[in-house]
Amino acid sequence: MTDMDERDDAPVTERTLSRSDKIETLRYDVDAIPRVAELLGVEVERAPFRLPSSTVWQLTVPGTQGRPVAMITLWPEIHRVDVMAGPAAVVFTDVRTIDLVPGVEVQFRRGSREFLIVAIGGRVIVRA
């Protein structure tokens, strides 16, 4: 990905790249992790494992209406997000930005415009 936001071709000059007053877009880095946890209403913890050069983070999102929880593992150093939800496992690489949709969901976006959504309540959606 170049230093351009592909959705509106505007130069990316700040850490916050918002294009809407409701949706906030952040670079996928360690500074974005507390914001993801806050939107999902969960605590963030260090994973029990790590990369040689960086920390890996985990969040557990409770489900609703009897659905199981989603476990999110964040690897900002290598631009990767893993999600375990019920019997499904998603490994999403080349994540460059995160869209925070207040009261709704977090969208992890690749440079190629594909995305992984984790909604409040644990629903997981992939468009790849």
RAZIJO-V105988 format. One record per residue. RES is the residue in one small letter. SS is DSSP state (h for helix, s for strand, l for the rest). PHI is phi in radians with two decimals (999 if undefined). BURIAL is I if it has 9 or more other C-alpha atoms within 8 Angstrom, else O. Layout:
BEGIN
res:RES ss:SS phi:PHI burial:BURIAL
res:RES ss:SS phi:PHI burial:BURIAL
END
This chain:
BEGIN
res:m ss:l phi:999 burial:O
res:t ss:l phi:-1.39 burial:O
res:d ss:l phi:-1.50 burial:O
res:m ss:s phi:-2.22 burial:I
res:d ss:s phi:-1.47 burial:I
res:e ss:l phi:-1.13 burial:O
res:r ss:l phi:-1.35 burial:O
res:d ss:l phi:-2.44 burial:O
res:d ss:l phi:1.01 burial:O
res:a ss:s phi:-1.54 burial:O
res:p ss:s phi:-1.07 burial:O
res:v ss:l phi:-1.63 burial:I
res:t ss:l phi:-2.08 burial:O
res:e ss:l phi:-2.21 burial:O
res:r ss:l phi:-1.13 burial:O
res:t ss:s phi:-1.59 burial:O
res:l ss:l phi:-2.02 burial:I
res:s ss:l phi:-1.02 burial:I
res:r ss:l phi:-2.04 burial:O
res:s ss:l phi:-2.58 burial:O
res:d ss:l phi:-1.36 burial:O
res:k ss:l phi:-1.80 burial:O
res:i ss:s phi:-1.75 burial:I
res:e ss:s phi:-1.84 burial:I
res:t ss:s phi:-1.90 burial:I
res:l ss:s phi:-2.14 burial:I
res:r ss:s phi:-1.16 burial:I
res:y ss:l phi:-1.43 burial:I
res:d ss:l phi:-2.55 burial:O
res:v ss:h phi:-1.06 burial:O
res:d ss:h phi:-1.18 burial:O
res:a ss:h phi:-1.42 burial:I
res:i ss:h phi:-1.06 burial:I
res:p ss:h phi:-1.07 burial:O
res:r ss:h phi:-1.18 burial:O
res:v ss:h phi:-1.10 burial:I
res:a ss:h phi:-1.06 burial:I
res:e ss:h phi:-1.06 burial:I
res:l ss:h phi:-1.10 burial:I
res:l ss:h phi:-1.40 burial:I
res:g ss:l phi:1.24 burial:O
res:v ss:l phi:-2.31 burial:I
res:e ss:l phi:-1.54 burial:O
res:v ss:s phi:-1.85 burial:I
res:e ss:s phi:-2.30 burial:O
res:r ss:s phi:-1.24 burial:O
res:a ss:s phi:-1.19 burial:I
res:p ss:s phi:-1.30 burial:O
res:f ss:s phi:-2.41 burial:O
res:r ss:s phi:-2.66 burial:O
res:l ss:s phi:-1.46 burial:O
res:p ss:l phi:-1.00 burial:O
res:s ss:l phi:-1.92 burial:O
res:s ss:s phi:-2.80 burial:O
res:t ss:s phi:-1.47 burial:I
res:v ss:s phi:-1.95 burial:I
res:w ss:s phi:-2.06 burial:I
res:q ss:s phi:-2.36 burial:I
res:l ss:s phi:-2.33 burial:I
res:t ss:s phi:-1.98 burial:I
res:v ss:s phi:-1.78 burial:I
res:p ss:l phi:-1.20 burial:I
res:g ss:l phi:-1.47 burial:I
res:t ss:l phi:-2.19 burial:O
res:q ss:l phi:0.88 burial:O
res:g ss:l phi:1.42 burial:O
res:r ss:l phi:-1.26 burial:O
res:p ss:l phi:-1.23 burial:I
res:v ss:l phi:-1.36 burial:I
res:a ss:s phi:-1.97 burial:I
res:m ss:s phi:-1.85 burial:I
res:i ss:s phi:-1.87 burial:I
res:t ss:s phi:-1.99 burial:I
res:l ss:s phi:-1.89 burial:I
res:w ss:s phi:-2.12 burial:I
res:p ss:h phi:-1.03 burial:I
res:e ss:h phi:-1.07 burial:O
res:i ss:h phi:-1.97 burial:O
res:h ss:l phi:1.03 burial:I
res:r ss:s phi:-2.22 burial:I
res:v ss:s phi:-2.32 burial:I
res:d ss:s phi:-1.96 burial:I
res:v ss:s phi:-2.32 burial:I
res:m ss:s phi:-1.91 burial:I
res:a ss:s phi:-2.45 burial:I
res:g ss:l phi:1.04 burial:O
res:p ss:l phi:-1.45 burial:O
res:a ss:s phi:-1.66 burial:O
res:a ss:s phi:-2.23 burial:O
res:v ss:s phi:-2.11 burial:O
res:v ss:s phi:-2.01 burial:O
res:f ss:s phi:-2.05 burial:I
res:t ss:l phi:-1.89 burial:I
res:d ss:l phi:1.06 burial:I
res:v ss:s phi:-1.30 burial:I
res:r ss:s phi:-1.98 burial:I
res:t ss:s phi:-2.39 burial:I
res:i ss:s phi:-2.24 burial:I
res:d ss:s phi:-1.77 burial:I
res:l ss:s phi:-1.78 burial:I
res:v ss:s phi:-1.87 burial:I
res:p ss:l phi:-0.94 burial:O
res:g ss:l phi:1.29 burial:O
res:v ss:l phi:-2.23 burial:O
res:e ss:s phi:-2.89 burial:I
res:v ss:s phi:-2.04 burial:I
res:q ss:s phi:-1.99 burial:I
res:f ss:s phi:-1.68 burial:I
res:r ss:s phi:-2.00 burial:I
res:r ss:s phi:-1.42 burial:I
res:g ss:l phi:-1.12 burial:I
res:s ss:l phi:-1.53 burial:O
res:r ss:l phi:1.38 burial:O
res:e ss:l phi:-1.36 burial:I
res:f ss:s phi:-2.58 burial:I
res:l ss:s phi:-2.11 burial:I
res:i ss:s phi:-1.94 burial:I
res:v ss:s phi:-2.13 burial:I
res:a ss:s phi:-1.60 burial:I
res:i ss:l phi:-1.00 burial:I
res:g ss:l phi:1.72 burial:I
res:g ss:l phi:1.59 burial:I
res:r ss:l phi:-1.14 burial:I
res:v ss:s phi:-2.13 burial:I
res:i ss:s phi:-2.32 burial:O
res:v ss:s phi:-2.14 burial:O
res:r ss:s phi:-2.14 burial:O
res:a ss:l phi:-2.37 burial:O
END
